[in-house]
Amino acid sequence: MSPLKTRLAPSPTGHLHLGHGFHVLCVQGLAAHFQADIYLRMEDHDQSRCRPEFETSIVSDLEWLGVRTPTRPWRQSERASVYQGHLENLIRQQLVYACSCSRKDVQHQTGQASGELKYPGTCRDLCIPLDQPGTSLRLRLPQGPHSFRDLFLGEQTSSPDEDCGDVVIRDRIGQWTYQFAVVIDDLEQKINLVIRGTDLLLSTSRQLAMRELIHPNSPTPLFAHHPLLLDTLGQKLSKRSASEALSKLRAEGLAADSVRGLAAHLGGLQAKPEPLSLTQLPALFKNFI
Ligand code: GLU
């Protein structure tokens, strides 16, 4: 097997919090176990929400947590021409169509009130010009299941055509979407170990389906979807909940080992919130590998 390469892929839309701290320790622990390099990718594809000051704060928190990367951060905002090249390739294969449906339209069409919507393919055969203003571009996904091995969850299978339908790859205002950019970047950075939270579990089979269209027969990465840290109300910690911001914990004088230990405890990896050094991390994952 080729050497493993993993990545940290934060979106600079806010400060990192304790939930990210847990994510980072999972990446560091598994990377140390597999002797994998960790690449840093700023997922700043949504320019309306990203801010340079958040990127600066994220880089500083990651350094404080002891993350070492072999290259400078990769920024999705600098890669428009690469995404455009892949789009043109998919258009040549007639795999892309324009869609005029808003989220509200899809809700109306399907009767789904909330959560992730399954697009029913309304515009699939309408031949709307690809350059029509105000339309998004969707990728025709083939039918059928995709399977992958998850280090934490075991064998996983799901069918993107049943979960979400054809995926938006460029939105109505012309921005590349997370799903499209992440598949291309994982391919081009040759990432073969993807570690992320279970909130993205359902995205994985659609990313494998897209990967197959963009780069047929490329090897499937190894995946590890870790649990999410929840707040006292049982909700996923969000970038808006400033109380757990790593920068705040740092300012209060907590050491990186203490934050790591607290995150590992809240994430169920150690019984007590005892300080945890980088060298102790790999042992926490021995039951999953
Ligand atoms: N940018 C995503 C986030 O900040 C991570 C995406 C991924 O790991 O695939 O949640």
Boltz pocket constraint, residues with backbone or C-beta under 6 A from the ligand:
constraints:
  - pocket:
      binder: B
      contacts: [[A, 9], [A, 10], [A, 11], [A, 43], [A, 182], [A, 195], [A, 196], [A, 200]]
      max_distance: 6.0
